[in-house]
Amino acid sequence: MKTTRNSDTVLFTAKGQIVIPSWLRKEFQIEAGSKAIVQPTPDGILLKPVTRHTIAKLHGILKRKPGGKPLAEEWAEHKRDEKELEDRRR
């Protein structure tokens, strides 16, 4: 995944809705009806899209393959990758 920009500006409607810029929707494969996890952080609001792409990426993560990495190790790698991605975006 290649980020072409670092940030953009959005406006909140009276109902608290925003429009995610098209370049971010494309990058994160966000389609109509996509859901997202919303979390408060010390820096503000973190919005994590839950798309078919992210679900497919996680599909089978709990099923252990013979000789494969333990779930804890795989999960730690996933969290490290996620943190690196967030740090690159900042």
C-alpha positions in Angstrom: 0.0 0.0 0.0 1.5 3.3 -1.1 0.3 6.5 0.6 0.4 9.4 -1.9 -0.3 12.1 0.7 0.1 12.5 4.4 -3.1 14.3 5.3 -6.2 16.0 4.0 -9.0 18.2 5.4 -12.6 17.1 5.9 -15.7 18.9 7.3 -18.1 17.6 9.8 -21.8 17.9 9.1 -24.4 18.9 11.7 -24.9 15.2 12.3 -21.2 14.6 12.8 -20.7 12.9 9.4 -17.6 13.4 7.2 -16.7 12.4 3.7 -13.4 10.4 3.5 -11.4 11.8 0.6 -11.5 9.6 -2.6 -7.7 8.9 -2.5 -8.0 7.4 1.0 -11.1 5.4 0.0 -9.2 4.0 -2.9 -6.1 3.3 -0.9 -8.0 1.4 1.8 -10.5 -0.2 -0.6 -13.5 1.5 1.2 -16.7 0.9 -0.7 -20.3 2.0 0.0 -21.5 0.2 3.1 -18.0 -0.4 4.5 -17.8 -0.3 8.3 -15.1 1.1 10.5 -13.9 0.8 14.1 -13.7 4.2 15.8 -11.4 4.6 18.8 -10.4 7.6 20.9 -6.6 8.0 21.2 -4.5 10.6 22.9 -4.0 12.3 19.5 -7.6 12.3 18.5 -10.0 9.9 16.8 -8.7 6.8 15.1 -10.9 5.4 12.3 -10.0 1.8 11.2 -11.9 0.6 8.1 -13.2 -2.9 8.1 -13.2 -3.9 4.5 -13.3 -7.1 2.5 -9.5 -6.6 2.0 -8.8 -6.5 5.8 -11.1 -9.4 6.5 -9.5 -11.5 3.8 -6.1 -10.6 5.2 -7.1 -11.9 8.6 -9.0 -14.9 7.3 -7.5 -18.1 8.8 -5.3 -16.3 11.3 -6.7 -18.4 14.1 -6.2 -21.6 12.3 -2.8 -22.9 13.1 -0.7 -24.6 10.4 1.6 -27.5 11.4 5.0 -26.0 12.2 3.7 -22.5 11.8 4.2 -19.6 14.2 2.3 -19.5 17.4 -0.7 -17.1 17.3 0.8 -14.8 19.9 3.9 -14.3 17.7 1.8 -13.8 14.6 -0.4 -11.3 16.4 2.6 -9.4 17.7 3.9 -9.1 14.1 0.5 -7.9 12.9 0.3 -5.2 15.6 3.9 -4.1 14.8 3.0 -3.8 11.1 -0.1 -1.9 12.1 1.8 0.5 14.3 4.5 1.1 11.6 1.7 1.9 9.1 0.1 4.4 11.5 3.5 6.0 12.3 4.3 6.4 8.5 1.0 8.2 8.1 1.8 10.7 10.7 
